[in-house]
Amino acid sequence: MKLLLSQNMSVDQVDSSGRTPLSWVEHGNVEIVELLLKMGTSPELKDQSGVTPLSWAAMGGSLSFGMLRLLVAAGTVLESRDNEGRSALLHAAANGHTKAAMLLLEQGASAESRDLKGRTSLQVAAGHGKQHILRLLVDRDVNMESRDQFGATVLSHAARRGHLEAVVLLLKCGADFRSRDETGWTAFRWASDAGHKDIVKLLHEWGASRRSRIASPQWPFNSQKSQT
């Protein structure tokens, strides 16, 4: 920051990744954020991945909550998306930052916004096993049966990833274990295919059947790789 001021550089000077000083503020240091905003920095500028300072703050959790609050108060666009279609709320959900997600929701962020894979914040939280986020969203009456671009439900995301406690929460909140995706697979079938025996047992106790399509789906949802 001292170098920036001494050399009379632009407060929106970008580095090789397209990030401005605001997006690099260590742990969301409130004083520096306030100074940059007073100097006229634009909180809307995106880096090469399309991520805004607001989304970086949402990913930072409690360490960056003060920065998040300042950016929201400054009127930053809440629904700005990165190159993957993820908003600040989706980033908060993926990282399990409940306090950040709550602030964004209270200020008008849409819980039904979707990324380019058609996933809502509820589906992202389920896929990452973020129970506190799930509870926060469920209490706001979000669509429990929302589907991604492949027809996969919130419950299927949790079951496939092996998040037992998330599956329990979703079932108790009314998630339909009978729902099938575009290949005909249920949450039970996904859990079974991934070898999550505890979830298979749980779903069977709730009445889930082993009857589903046998062939493995031939689309990206079958990948075991992380989906942030």
Secondary structure, DSSP 8 states (H G I E B T S, - for coil): -HHHHHTT--TT---TTS--GGGG-GGG-HHHHHHHHHTT--TT---TT---HHHHHHHHGGGGHHHHHHHHHTT--TT---TTS--HHHHHHHHT-HHHHHHHHHTT--TT---TT---HHHHHHHTT-HHHHHHHHTTT--TT-B-TT--BHHHHHHHHT-HHHHHHHHHTT--TT---TTS--HHHHHHHHT-HHHHHHHHHTT--S-S--S---SGGG--S---
